[in-house]
């Protein structure tokens, strides 16, 4: 099942020319059906995906202000687009100024990474990489009991798991700490923005993360409190996203996540809307979401120092954890990732169901 989902995720999508998303359905031997929804993060974030599934399940629609397909001639469409571009010129200018300011205000890692010439690409490293990924499911009551036992919350337990997995995946900084980078949703009821996100990051000592979550809980709370009172300058550059070269965008994202080293991406969707887990009207046995970069090459992954992205969400009776990971110089096999994830869960006394 996971192999089919990965295959679906690697089918081409194009946020500019379309399709920006696609749906796949797979009948299962013995009964049941698997459904895959893949969408470009340029168009939509994880919480928005959950929202549109719930909307579709409950028959809700939104008037986004777009004209019906075929209602304009090509000339009229081009004229309307030109007018919109002109109206957005001040916003684009402000975004450009923000990007320049980010590069100047203590962003040495951005300047050095852009100026540095990439290392030569070795033979075979310019081909798309198959990055190992898996999904794990933990009983909801077992997960919450573990969080309580360690003095944490569901979110801090997720962060602690990511930190300990990061140790196994070589994501420590020089001082032994790890940086956890969290996209934080700002979506409100009726919010139709595609990406309603900002970012928070914390750096922690992961040594005792499986025994005591108090440090992680405290630092997470402080980071989120600061985020609520201070504007995130990274958001000011978003209007330029469609015009930013990929290699620059990748480095800007690294700056936005708060680390020039090897951050661990952590995305927690929280409690899913019950309607999200019943797209056909009946509650799904399993549900998960994950972030994948189809077509990323081994050369790019090596330049980045590898990657580790962990996502989670709470369904009615399970917590899902998805992991996508690449470690430079390692076999990067599904079996190796499964072993690392299993050992990390064992540190917390958790016994998940794992699907590779």
PEHUVEN-V538327 format. One record per backbone hydrogen bond with DSSP energy under -0.5 kcal/mol. NH is the residue of the N-H (numbers start at 0). CO is the residue of the C=O. If there is no record, write none. Layout:
NH|CO  NH|CO
This chain:
4|0  5|1  6|2  7|3  8|4  9|5  10|7  13|18  17|13  21|37  23|35  25|33  27|31  30|27  33|25  35|23  37|21  39|19  42|39  43|39  44|193  48|44  49|45  50|46  51|47  52|48  53|49  54|50  55|51  56|52  57|53  58|54  58|55  59|54  63|61  70|67  76|72  77|73  78|74  79|75  80|76  81|77  82|78  83|79  84|80  85|81  86|82  87|83  88|85  91|87  92|88  93|89  94|90  95|91  96|92  97|93  98|94  99|95  100|96  101|97  102|98  103|99  104|100  105|103  107|105  110|106  111|107  112|108  113|109  114|110  115|111  121|119  124|121  126|123  128|295  130|128  131|324  133|322  134|354  135|320  136|352  137|318  139|316  142|138  143|139  144|140  145|141  146|142  147|143  148|144  149|145  150|147  151|146  156|152  157|153  158|154  159|155  160|156  161|157  162|158  163|159  164|160  165|161  166|162  167|163  168|164  169|166  170|165  172|176  175|172  177|203  179|177  179|201  180|178  180|263  181|179  181|199  182|180  182|265  183|197  184|182  185|195  190|187  195|193  196|194  197|183  199|181  201|179  203|177  205|175  205|203  208|205  210|207  211|207  212|149  216|212  217|213  218|214  219|215  220|216  221|217  222|218  223|219  224|220  225|221  226|222  227|223  228|224  228|225  229|225  232|230  234|231  235|232  236|233  237|234  239|236  240|237  242|239  243|239  243|240  248|244  249|245  250|246  251|247  252|248  253|249  254|250  255|251  256|252  257|254  258|253  263|178  264|262  264|307  265|180  266|309  267|265  268|266  268|311  271|313  275|272  276|272  276|273  277|274  279|281  280|277  283|276  293|291  295|292  297|126  298|124  300|296  301|297  302|298  303|299  304|300  304|301  305|300  306|325  308|323  309|264  310|321  311|266  312|319  313|269  314|312  314|317  318|137  319|312  320|135  321|310  322|133  323|308  324|131  325|306  329|326  336|332  337|333  338|334  339|335  340|336  341|337  342|338  343|339  344|340  345|341  346|342  347|343  347|344  348|345  349|344  351|349  352|136  353|351  354|134
